Amino acid sequence: MRNLKALGVEKLIAFDPSPENLAKAREETGAEIFNDFDKVLNQDIDVCFICSPSSLHIEQSVAAAQKGWHLFIEKPLSHNSDKITELEKIIEEKKLISLVGCNMRFHPGPKKVKELLEKKSIGKVLFADIYAGSYLPEWRPSTDYRMSYSGRKELGGGAILDCIHEIDLAFWYSGAGREVFGIAERLSLDIETEDVAILILRHANNILSEIHLDYVQRTYERGCKIVGENGSIFWDFNSKQVKLYRAKEKEWETFLQPEDWEINKMYLDETQHFLDCLEKNEQTICPVSQAAQVLKIALAAKESSAKKTFVSIN
């Protein structure tokens, strides 16, 4: 909400069941506040940001879409596939603009990786290694991580859905998935959900992506390696750089992250992108229809882990 204010959006309405959150929203942004979602549905609203636990995303999004509100939905799109087709149908019928939270696409590292891939800098892509890991108990130090949605099954938690950004990047880099094998287990933390997941994803174009997600490592790690016939691309979050190796020339090229770049900029850029698409009446970089494909990969990976076999992705 602070970012919306910073980008010039003046009229804000906030819904939250927590009185403390509502008081903070009103104090910091001047928002009109509600603790009853049904009352929000009666307000004069153009755009709705769904930032609730994953298990509530589709229910609230369908209600908002039926009102004709354009939608920003935090990742993941949902915790299961229920009513996603219904939501897609409403969005299409009402010609709504939608964006599902994909802020890593606005990070300078993955943006540069995507740019190099589009330029075919490494030729035909063969495989990718995409990873993210950190320590869940340190995400929100003021709260009990065991009670957070990340650690609770019914709220849609778990490393696969919570860290779906890396699955989204695999989709963004290499396209739709064909089949996936996943191992998702709770190895360390006192939570209901998996704290480690390892996925092998075969894309429709036969590119292979290895995706590692975890809640348990004590250092924050994030990045990727993409290997092609003519070279490789490396991105490391911590070193703040992308490296390109051109095999023919046996040369390296390094692309540094801007020194003044701050983490909130990708959220500002993501929100500005959404507002620009609303203004131009054009679809966003990651509409619901695309996020639904990413979710299919995630859900198939969870199914694969349970069945201990490859699962096809429709």
Secondary structure, 3 states (H helix, E strand, C coil): CHHHHHCCCCCCEEECCCHHHHHHHHHHHCCEEECCHHHHCCCCCCEEEECCCHHHHHHHHHHHHHCCCEEEECCCCCCCCCCHHHHHHHHHHHCCCEEECCHHHHCHHHHHHHHHHHCCCCCCEEEEEEEEECCHHHCCCCCCHHHCHHHCHHHCCCHHHHCCHHHHHHHHHHCCEEEEEEEEECCCCCCCCCCEEEEEEEECCCCEEEEEEECCCCCCEEEEEEEECCEEEEEECCCCEEEEEECCCCEEEEEECCCCCCCHHHHHHHHHHHHHHHHHCCCCCCCHHHHHHHHHHHHHHHHHHHHCCCEECC
